[in-house]
């Protein structure tokens, strides 16, 4: 572990940030490595364990972790990065994240005890600890990003991915114990947090948590609509997936999930383009709207280019990759790839626009722009999945997220016009300010 950290560590000038291009490159590289390693873990658990029980429990642990993730994150990373008005200090954001982490852990454990078999609880608990530790690190990464040092973030992601995959695979091969494997991953993530991320973030700003009960309650209450919006966005695909499993069978859902998984690289690739720019967007919208809109146009073009490239690669080579990973029997279902790619392509723009609205602090728009598509998903799931089968899941997502893109775009245009109005008021002292 320490050896890996020394290999990645690099002497740098802490006083200056690196360029936006380098920030994007480091963030993308680190994210891809971690994403790939996490995907390989789901394959390693099948190949290295005896039977399929461990794979089922790990899948259950991942599902519960994904369920509580919005409550642990509370969109604090995006809010912190785009806090150009210094609404809260970094110490306060760290305090917020500790509160949400403890709250989410309790929710996850209670949910696991209610819904899962007792023998699965130790593995689920260990996996939750590891995933929540990774979520806590995001608060430190927000500090790095604000100071334009996403090379630290990229290295952290690489270390998390490589050490988790290596330790999980080695411990599972050595002991055939999923519990010990999950404990090893959790220990690795915590060690990276303590020995790598904390020292670097603390060079920029204090990371000693500050707890002010009134501020915590007020701030988190303000962000509740944003968290509901995030959960609603996830529900757009969760609803049709659950209906597919209930109406056709869990095997159909397993096939769809296996085939559609490579398509997620489209929306992830898009997020690697715009995520490093969120702080820059917030700053430019505050000081120079024209410059912000030029950045918006370039970013949109970049997202289209990256998403189109990944989409083409998946359509051309996706079938071959699926056969390589899952065997010849999956080839009959490669027809699911096209609609899945379409869905993730549209989803990428919904994510981008939603985060832009958060940078403008338009929480109501984020709420409506995600809640309405979730309701649409509820309405169209039964007819589309019944008629189109497994492909119905992708088309429900495509239609719902397209509506999200249209709504979020309208809200974004409205907010840009408000910026013009606010600038006009600043030029005329007799007028009152009109905050967003």
Secondary structure, 3 states (H helix, E strand, C coil): CHHHHHHHCCCCCCCCCCCHHHHHHHHHHHHHHHHHHHHHHHHHHHHHCCCCHHHHHHHHHHHHHHHHHHHHHCCHHHHHHCCCCCCCCHHHHHHHHHHHHHHHHHHHHHHHHHHCCHHHHHHHHHHHHHHHHHHHHHHHHHHHHHCCCHHHHHHHHHHHHHHHHHHHHHHHHHHCCHHHHHHHHHHHHHHHHHHHHHHHHHHHCCCCCCCCHHHHHHHHHHHHHHHHHHHHHHHHHHHHHHHHHHHCCHHHHHHHHHHHHHHHHHHHHHHHHHHHHHHHHHHHHHHCHHHHHHHHHHHHHHHHHHHHHHHHHHHHHHHHHHHHHHCHHHHHHCCHHHHHHHHHHHHHHHHHHHHHHHHCCCHHHHHHHHHHHHHHHHHHHHHHHHHHCCHHHHHHHHHHHHHHHHHHHHHHHHHHHHHHHHHHHHHCCCCCCCCC
